Amino acid sequence: MLQDALDGGLAWRIKEIDDLRKAARTAEKTRQRSFIRAGIAILYAHWEGYVKSAAENYVNYIACQSIPYRDLRPCFIALGLRAELVTMASAGRFATSTAAVEFLLRSLDKPAKLPMKGAVDMDSNLSSTVFANIAGWIGVDTSRYETKFHFVDESLVKRRNQVAHGEYLELDEPAFQNLVDETIQLIRWFKTDIENALAVDAHIAVVPLASSSAGRT
């Protein structure tokens, strides 16, 4: 079930993050910097990994319900009919645009066919812009995240890239602990927001996901 995927996916990530947090806190000063650098890379990986897997699990959950397009929120209608919408937007010919519109109208009463894989496009780091796009596709409001966008871009993504590119990084242990706290908060927010989004679609029957992802997704 979706809830199991959200809970399980978060639990093992939090455990790994906490292990690194403790290692950085208790390490000798000569080794502390190494744990902090490793911790930043892992922390970012869990930020990106959880957002992507949770969003895809939610799309998969909706896809398994066989709900007609017209009964879904606009974000899912757009996701399912994305190819036709792109065709219509880029078409310069009347006939092509009209055919696309007719297809959309005929599809509204048919069970939605959402992409089970690749629904979440992530061809770059999970910056605030990429995150906002993913959230939009699944109907998650990003209002409360906006005050954290600078943190995401500068404190998390930029530092992760510095580590990945082998650059020097000056970050003491208290600052690293704060980075951990802020990132975990963001991940928990996203989990809660997906749960709240599901509550909006409370008319959807609860059925298992097509494939279990309650483990390490």
N, C-alpha and C positions, 0 to 999 in steps of 0.2 A: 504494500500500500504506500501511497505517497507519504503519509506521516512517518512511516517506518524509514523510508529513504531519507527524509529530511533529518530525522533524529539520529539515525545511524551514521549518516554522512558527516554530521556535525561532531558526534561523540569522539570518533577516532582522531579527527583533526585537532580538537581541543586537547586531547591527551598528548598528542605529539608536540603541540605548541607549548603545553605546560612543562613537558620534559626539557625542552630547550630553554624555557624561561628559568627553570630551576638550575640547569647547568650553567647558564650565564651568571646567575646570582651567586652560586657557590664556588665557581672556578677561581683558581689563583689568578692574580692580576696579570701574570704573564700569558695566561691562556684565555683570559676573558674576551679579548678582542676577536679571537677565532670563533668562539661560540656566538658572539653577537653577529658577526658576518654571516655565519651559517644560519643563524636564527632569522635574519632578515630575508634571506632567500627562501627559507621554508615558510615563513609567515606570509610572504607574498604568494607563494604557490598555493597556500590554503585559501587565501582570499580569492584568487582566480578560480581555483578548483571548485570551491564550494558554490560560488555564484553560478558558474557554468553548469555544474551537475544538478544543482537545485532547480535552475530554470529549465533545463532539459527534462528533468523528472516531472516537473509541473506540466510542460507541454505534452509529454508522453501520457500523463494521467488524463488530460483533457482529450487527447486523441483516442484513448481507449473507450471513451463513453459513447461514441457514435451519436453525438448530439448534432442536430441540424445547424448549419451555419447561422441561420437567423436567430437561434436561441443563444448564441455565444456573444461575448463582448466583442466590440469592434477590433480589438487587438488580435484576437484569435481568428476572426474572419479574414483580416488582412494577412495573417501568417499563413493560413491555409490557401488563400487565393493569391499569394504574392506573385507568382509567375504571371498570372493573367493581369494583375494590376500593373506590373512592370511593362507588359506588352502594350496595354492600353495607354500608359503614360508616354511611352516612347514612339507609339505609332504616329506616322504622319499622314496616313491614309484613312479616309472616312470608313471604308469597308472594314478595315482591320479593327479600328476603335469600336465600331458598332458590334462586330462579332464578339469582341471581348466583353462588352457590356451585357450582351445577350447571354453569354456564358455565365457571367456573374449572377444574373437574375435567375437563371435556371438552376444554379447551384445552391441557392439559399435554403431550399427545403431538403437538400440532400445531407446525409451525415458528413460532418466535417472530416476532411483528410488532412491532418496536420503532419508535418515532417517528423518522423520518429527519431531521426538522427540529423545532426547539422542544423537544427532549428535555431540554435544560438550561434551566430557568426562571431568568431573571435580570431581575427587574423593579426591581432596586435595585443600588446599588454592591456590589462584591465584598468585602464585609466578611467577618470570620471566620465569622459565622453562615451567610451565603450560601455561602461556600466549603465549609463542612462539609456542607451539604445537597447540593451538587453532587457532592462526593467520595462521599457515601453512596450516591447513585444509581448510581454506576459501581463501587462496591466498593473504593474507595481508603481505606485506614486513615488517620485524621487524627491519630493519637497523637503523632507527632513534630512536627506543626505546632502543637500546642497551646501550646508555649512561645513561638511566634511570633505568636499571635493578637493580643496587645496591640500588637505592632509593626504588624500589618496594619491594625488599627482606628485607632490613634492616629498612627503615623508615616507611613503610606501613604494610607489612605482619607481621614482627617481633613484632612491637608495638601492632598491633591488637591482636596477640596471647598473649602478656603480659597482655593486658586488659581482654581478654577472660578467662585467667587462674587465674585472680585475683591477679596478681603481681603488685608491686609498679612500677610506671612509672613517671619519671621526664621529664616534657615537659612544657615549659612556653607558654604563649599565642602567642607571635610573632612566635615561632617555629611551633605552631599548625596552624597558618594562612598560613605559608609557605607550610606546609603539605597539606593543603586544595588546595592551588593554584596549586601545582605540580600534585596532583591527578586529579583535574578537567582538567588540560591540557592533561593528558594521556587519559582520557575518551573522550575528544573532538577529540584528534588525532585518536582514534580508530573509532569514528563515521565518521570522514572525510575519513579515509582509506577505510572503507566499501563503502562509497559513490563513491570513486574513483575506487574501484574494480568493482563496478556495471557499471561504465562508460566504463570499459574495455570490459564488456559484453553488450555493447550498442545494439547489434542485438536482445537481448531478449526483447520481447514485455512486456509492463508494464501492469500487472494485479494485482488485490488485493491478499493479503496473504490468505491462506486457512482459517485462523482464525485471527481476529483482535487482535493485541498486542500493539496498539498505546497507551494504557493506562499504568497501573502500571505493567510493566513486569520486 
